[in-house]
Amino acid sequence: MTGEPAGPVTGEPALRLTVFIGENDTWHRRPLSAEIVHRAHRAGLAGASVFRGVEGYGSSSLIHTSRLLSLGEDLPMAIVVIDTEERVRSFLPELEEIVGDGLVVVDPVEIVHPRGRAR
């Protein structure tokens, strides 16, 4: 216990950018997920993470799965970036030319910093 009174934790408004693509999606023979992460880094965004799904379907309506008896090809992936509204919105044009059949979602979030953690 730190002796600090428990109070409401407030956060900073931000936007979460999520790009849903397939594992086999590429941009100039490079994995699309890597291209998006590197572009986000060059754009100065706070951070980007890539998550690989175990099962899902998208615009093709084909179910892709990682189950043992399946080939596990072209699994769904999500690239998540959280930053200020200004930075996320200025990055969106970068995605327009490369995402193709993927889905781009932007939604408001609140960044909460745990007590005692440096910002």
C-alpha positions in Angstrom: 0.0 0.0 0.0 1.3 3.4 -0.9 -1.0 5.4 1.4 -2.5 7.3 -1.5 -6.2 7.7 -1.2 -8.1 5.8 -3.8 -9.8 8.1 -6.2 -11.1 8.2 -9.7 -8.6 7.4 -12.4 -8.9 9.7 -15.3 -7.3 9.2 -18.7 -6.4 11.0 -21.9 -8.6 10.8 -24.9 -7.1 9.0 -27.9 -8.0 7.0 -31.0 -7.5 3.3 -31.6 -6.8 2.4 -35.2 -7.3 -1.3 -36.0 -6.5 -2.8 -39.4 -7.9 -6.2 -40.1 -6.0 -8.1 -42.9 -5.1 -11.6 -43.9 -1.8 -13.2 -43.0 -0.9 -13.7 -46.7 -1.6 -10.1 -47.6 1.5 -8.4 -49.1 2.6 -5.0 -50.3 5.4 -5.2 -52.9 6.3 -8.8 -51.8 6.6 -7.7 -48.1 4.0 -8.9 -45.5 1.4 -6.2 -45.3 1.4 -6.3 -41.5 5.2 -5.4 -41.5 4.6 -2.6 -44.0 1.9 -1.1 -41.8 4.0 -1.3 -38.6 7.0 0.3 -40.3 4.9 3.1 -41.8 3.4 3.8 -38.4 6.9 3.9 -36.9 8.1 6.3 -39.6 5.0 8.5 -39.0 6.0 8.8 -35.4 2.9 7.0 -34.0 3.2 5.9 -30.3 3.3 2.2 -31.1 1.8 -0.6 -33.1 1.1 -4.2 -32.3 0.2 -7.1 -34.6 -2.1 -9.9 -33.4 -2.6 -13.2 -35.3 -6.0 -14.7 -35.1 -6.7 -18.4 -34.6 -9.9 -18.4 -36.7 -12.0 -16.0 -38.7 -13.4 -14.8 -42.0 -13.6 -11.6 -43.9 -14.9 -10.3 -47.2 -14.2 -13.6 -48.9 -16.6 -15.4 -46.5 -14.1 -18.3 -46.3 -13.3 -19.4 -42.8 -9.6 -19.6 -42.0 -8.5 -21.6 -39.0 -5.3 -22.7 -37.3 -6.8 -26.1 -36.2 -4.5 -29.1 -36.6 -6.4 -30.7 -39.5 -6.5 -27.5 -41.5 -3.7 -26.0 -43.5 -4.0 -22.9 -41.3 -3.3 -20.6 -44.2 -4.1 -16.9 -44.4 -5.2 -16.5 -40.8 -6.8 -13.2 -39.8 -4.5 -10.5 -38.4 -5.1 -7.3 -36.6 -2.7 -4.4 -36.4 -3.6 -2.0 -33.5 -2.3 1.5 -33.1 -3.3 3.9 -30.3 -2.3 7.6 -30.4 -3.8 11.1 -30.4 -6.7 11.8 -32.8 -4.5 14.1 -34.8 -1.8 11.6 -35.4 -4.1 8.7 -36.2 -6.2 10.7 -38.6 -3.1 12.0 -40.4 -1.9 8.4 -40.8 -5.1 7.2 -42.5 -4.1 8.3 -46.0 -1.0 6.0 -45.7 -3.4 3.0 -45.4 -5.7 3.9 -48.3 -3.2 2.9 -50.9 -2.0 -0.4 -49.3 -4.9 -2.1 -47.3 -6.9 -3.3 -50.3 -9.6 -5.7 -49.1 -8.7 -5.2 -45.4 -10.9 -3.3 -43.0 -9.8 -0.2 -41.2 -11.6 0.8 -37.9 -11.1 3.9 -35.8 -12.7 4.2 -32.4 -12.3 6.5 -29.4 -10.5 5.2 -26.4 -9.2 6.6 -23.1 -5.6 6.0 -22.1 -5.3 5.4 -18.4 -1.9 5.6 -16.8 -1.5 3.4 -13.7 -0.6 5.3 -10.5 3.1 5.8 -10.0 4.0 5.0 -13.6 6.0 7.6 -15.4 4.5 9.0 -18.5 
